[in-house]
Amino acid sequence: MAVIQSNRQLVSPLPRQRRRYGLFDAATLIPMENRIIAAGLQFFADDCGNFTELYDPACGVEPEVKTPNEGTELVGTDPFWVETRLRCGTVGRTVDEILAAGTARLESNEQWRVENTLWLGSPTQPGVLNLNDSGANVVTPLAPGAGAAISALENAFYQVNGYAGTIHVNTQAEGALEDAGMLNPDAGVLRTRKLTAVSLGDGYATTGPGGVSAAAGFVWAFITGYVGIWRSEDVMARVDRQRAMDRTANQWDVIAERVYAAAWSCPEVFAVQVPVAAPAAAVPPAVPA
C-alpha cells in the first residue's frame, strides 16, 4: 500500500458516488438466513409454465378423466462467498480504519463478481445456479438487428411465463439496445416496452448456453424469470488470523467478505445472440442460427 507522504495534508477520500447500474438494480435483494449459508436454498416454482387450456363443456366429459399436468418444479442453488484481501501499513491508520478500507473495497465491486458468477457459475461449487449451464433454449429471430433479437427472446419466454422476466446481457450491447428503443427507465430499472427488466452487467460474460462463444460482433443474451439475490446483511471484515500482521514490513492483512446466493423464479431460460453495432447499419447483420 502507498506510503503516506508527510509533507501533504491527509484529507477524507472523495465522496462515494452512486453504484453503477447492473444486476443489483434489476433484481430483488433479500436478506440471507444463516441456514441458507449452511445448506443453500430451494423453492417451488408454482407460477411458472403455461398449463392453461379451454374447458370442454360437452355432456359426458368428466373432469376426472382429463390428463393432469405435471407437478411443480423446484428451483435451487448453493451460496457462494465474495471476498477481497487487503494488505495495509500499520503506521498512520487504526485497525478500525483498515477494516473499513477492506469493506469499502468489497462493496465497490461485489456486484461485478455476483454478475460474473450468475453467468459462469463457481469453479469450486458446481451447485451454484448459472446461465451458461441453465439448459437455455436458443431463439432464432425473424429479422436482423438487436431489436428483433430481444423481441424474439421475449416472445419465446412469454409463451410459457405470465410474469415480467429479466434480460441479462453484457454492457457491450447497451448502444444497440438503446438504438432499438429497448431501454426505458422505470423507477431505477431499465425495461423493455413489455416491462421486462434489462440487467446490463459489466460482470456478465458474452458466452452462451454451454459456454459457446458468440459470433463476431455479437454477444449472448439470456432471459429468465425475475431474479432474487440473497446476501448476508453485513460485510464481514476481519484481520486474517493466519497471517495477522507481517512484522517485517509492518503490514496488516485484512479479509472482507459477504455471502451470496442468486436464483431466478422459473426454470425456463431462453438465449439469443445480439448484435452490438449501433446505430444500426444500413443492413444489420443477421443473427447467427
N, C-alpha and C positions, 0 to 999 in steps of 0.2 A: 504494500500500500504506500502511496505517496507520503513523503515526509513533510510535515508542516514547516513552512519557511518562517523563521522568527521575525523577519522584517515586514511581513504582510499582516494585515488585520484579518482575523478569523471572524467570518460572519455566518449567518444562517444560510443553509442551502436555498436555492431558488424555489419558490412555491411550487408544489406538485400540481401538475395540470390534469385535465380530465383523462382518464384511461381511454385509449383508442377504442373505436368501435370493433366489436367482434362477437364471439360466441357468448360471452357473459351478458351481452345486451339482448341477443335473440333467444336465449334460454331462460329458464326459471331457476334461480339459485335457492337451494333448500339446505337448511342446517342438517348436518350428518350426526346420526346417533352412534354411540360407541359400538353397538352390536354390528352396524354396517362396516365399521372399520375392521372389526374382527372377522366377519364372515361374508361380506358382500351383501347384495340386495337382489330381490326379485319381486315382480308384481304381475297380477293378472291383467292382460290387455283386453278388457271386456268390450270396449267401444271401437274395436278395430275390425277391418274387413267389411264387405258388403254382402250381407246374408238376407237382404230383403227379397220378397217375392210377392207376386199377385195372388190373392186368395181366390180359389175356385169355389163359387157358391152353389155349384150344381148339386142336385139331390144325390144322395148315395155316396158322397165323398166325405169320409170321416177324417177329422184332424189326426186321429190316432194312426192312420195308415200313411201319413206323409213322412218322408225321409227327414230325420233331424239333421241339423248342421253339427259339425264337429265342435267340441268344447273349446273354451277359451285358452289361448296360448299364454305362456309365461315369458316375460322379458326379464333378463337378469344380467348382472355384471359384477365384477370384483372391483375393490377400491385400488387406487394407486397413490403413491406418495410423490409429491413435488417438493424438491428441496434446493437450497443453494448453500454454498460454503464460502465463508469469508475469512480471510486472514488479515488481521489489522494490528497495527502497532499499539503497545500499551501506553505509550507516552502521549499525553495530551487528551486522551479520551477515557471516560469511565467505562466500566463493564456494561452498564445500562445503555450508554450511547453506542457501544459496539453491537450489542444485541439489537438495538433499534435499527442500526445500519443493515444488519442481516435481514431483518423483517422487511425493510424498505426495498432491498434488492430482490427479495422473493416476490413481493407484491407488484413490482414493476413489470414482471414478465411471466407470472404464473399463468395468465390467460393463454399466452403463446404455447406453453407446454401442454396445457389441457387440450387445446385445439389439436396440437400435433398428435397427442395420444388418442384422442377420439377418432382421428383419421387413420392412424397407423397401428394403434394398439401398443402394448408394452412388451418388449423383448423378453422380460423376465416373468410376466404374468399373463399367460395365454387366456385367462378368463375375462380379460378386460374387453368389453364390447367396443368394436371399432368399425368404421365404414368400409375399409378395404376388404374385411373378412365378413361382411354382413350378408353376402349372397345376393347382392343387389341385382335387379333386372335391368338390363341395358335398354335404353329407349332410343329409337331412330326417328328424328324429326321429319316432318313432311316438306320442310323448306330449309334453306341455309340461313345462317345468322344466329346471333345469341338469343334474340327474342323468340325465334321459332324453337330453339333448343330448350329454353326454360319453359315455354308454353307446353311443349310435348311432355316434359318432365312432370309438370303439374297435372296435366290431363291423365297421365298414367297413374299417378298417385291417388288422385281423387276418384278414380274408378272404384277404389277399394277403401277409401277413408273419407269420413264425413266432416272431420275437423281440420282446422288450419295446420299445415305442417311446417317444416323448416328446410330451407335450401342451404346446403353447405358448399362453399366454393372459395377457392384461393383468391386473394385480393387482386391478383393479376387480371381477373375478369371484370373488375369494377367498371372500367371505362366502357366496355362493350355492353354491360348490363344497364349502365346509366344511359347510354346512347339508345338502347332499345326501350327505355321507359320502364325498366323492371325494378327500379329502386325508388320507393316512395316513402318518405319519413312518416312515421306514425308513433307518436309518444315515445320517441327514443329508439324505435326499432325500424329498420328498413324492411318494407314489404312490397310484394307484387300487388297488382290490382285484385288478385284473388285472396289477398291478406295472408299469403304465405310469408313467414318470416324469412329474411335473407341474412344468413350469417356469413359475412366477409371475413375470412380468417387468414391472417398472415402466418399463423402456425399450421394451417392446413397444407397438406401436400397436393400434388397435381395428378397423382396416380388414381386409377380407377379400380373396379372390382378385381380382386385377386392380385392387386398391386401392378396391374397393367399400365404402362406409360401412355399418356395422351399423345395424339398426333402433333406434329409441329404446328405451332400457332394455336393450340387448343389446351384447355385444362379440363379435368373431370369435375363434374358437379354431382352431388347426391341430394336426394330429397328423402326426409324421414318424417315421422310424426314429431309433435312438439317435444322439446328436449328439456330434461331436468338435470341439474348439476348439484349433487350433494357434496358438501365440503365441511370440514371441521371449522368451527366458527372462528377460532383464533389461530394465528400463526404461532407455531411453537419454535421459539428461538432459544438456543442454549449453547453453552460452551462445550465443545467436543471433549467429553470426559477422557477419551483415549489419548488425545493429544494435548488437551488443556492449554498449556502455554509453551511455546518454543522459547526457552530462556536464553538460548544462544543468540537469538535475534530480537528478543522482547516482543514477540508476536502472539496474539490471541487467535485461536482457531474457533470460529463460530459456525453453527449449523442452524438454519431456519427452514422449517418445513410445514406443509399443510397436506391433509389427506383429501382426496377427491374420488368421486365416482360419477359417471355420466351415462345416461341412457335415454333413448327416445321412446315415445309412448306406444308405438305399434311395431310389429315385426317386419312389415312390408317396407322395403327400401328400393328406390329406383335411381339410376345413374345415367348421365348423358355427357358427351363431350361438348364444351362450349368454346367457340372461337373468341380470342381475346382482342382482335382487331377492332379499333374504334377511333373515329367514326367508321361505320360500316363501309367497306369498299364498294365500288360500283357493282361488282358481282361478288357477294360474300362467299367465302369458302364453304363448301358443303360439309356437314358434319360426317365424320367417318362412320361407316357402318359398324 
